Amino acid sequence: MGNSKPRDNVTIEDVARYTGYSRATVSRVINKEGNVKPLTAQKIEYAIKELGYKPNANASALSGGKTRTIAVLLPETWRPYYSTLLEGLEEVASEKNYYLLVRAKSYKRAALDLLNENRVDGFIIRNMKEPTDDMELVRKLNKRGIPFILIGSSIPGEDYPSVKIDNVGGAREMAHHFAERGFKKILFITGPPDNVDSKDRVYGFKLGLSEKGVNPDSIIFAEGDYSKTSGYEAAKKVLKEREVDAIFGANDRMALGALLYVKENNMRVPDDIAIAGFDDAFFSEYLSPPLTTVKPPFYEMGVVAMENIILMLERSIIRKLRIILPTQLIIRESC
């Protein structure tokens, strides 16, 4: 073999001619089907890299091979942290020579189409809404033996692979911080009542206060929907009727809404009222004052999810894993 300059439109036949092996042997190496001697596989992999050959995922799927493509299903794309999550997914996928196919709009319908057309080898699913919404899809995947991992809250009562953040631990740390600052009249702005992340954050916050000798029954709760507007309205409703010395929003957007209301009404943060959130959104450190918050490991979630889905694919096993990644309390001037 000589040193060849990579060129466009390299075919599997070119790789076969370059190495002297059959097209079928090259195909087995590309699809990681085994039954190829290690030295032979090494020579073929070198030739693929040297020639710049890029396997055709669709052709591979139609021939019964692997597409080396993993679908990433998101319920929407507006959430700022998805870019960080995707960065972690892409980092590992690129290193392992896999492709990502991201679907957001009507993502469950799109997932069924991808499944029926054999266009992907596995799925990474961000399940943000009511967990039962994902049941039909994951049951079909499970029945057909298609590897998948849930990003976020696992489905209650089902032992499906999942990677999530420690919502309980993050809110518990925030409660400790509030208690150590002496806050007792606390407004907690929750997410929607059926949202699992919000429930976990409420549980963790109550637990943390109890551990510090503060009665969790003293918390004032107001429901939001994770939007800035809902945080503003929740603060407006409660602060007109109750005295509060600290506000904890179940996410940074609601904390931002509360901050805007407080400042509009000439209350000083943190002198008159302290405010904190959850998510460490991109804007948090640029607010006035900068927002105390809980930082989830979104990049690490992507890395761990992709590493494990690739392990499932390459070892032909379905792993029963539930991974919970730790969060970090970020203390800034708002609290």
Buried (B, 14 or more C-beta within 10 A) or exposed (E): EEEEEEEEEBEBEBBBEBBEBEEEBBBBBBBBEEEBEEEBBEBBBEBBEBBBBEBBBEEBBEEEBBBBBBBBBBBEEEBBBBEBBBEBBBBBBEEBBBBBBBBBEEBBEBBBEBBEEBBBBBBBBBBBBEBEEBBEBBEBBBEEEBBBBBBBBBBEEBEBBBBBBBBBBBBBBBBBBBBEEEBBEBBBBBBBEEBBBBBBBBBBBBBBBBEBEBEBEEBBEBBBBBBBEBBBBBBBEBBEEEEBBBBBBBBBBBBBBBBBBBBEEEBEBBEEBBBBBBBBBEEBEEBEBBBBBBBBBBBBBBBBBBBBBBEBBEEEEBEEBEBBBEBEBBEBBBB
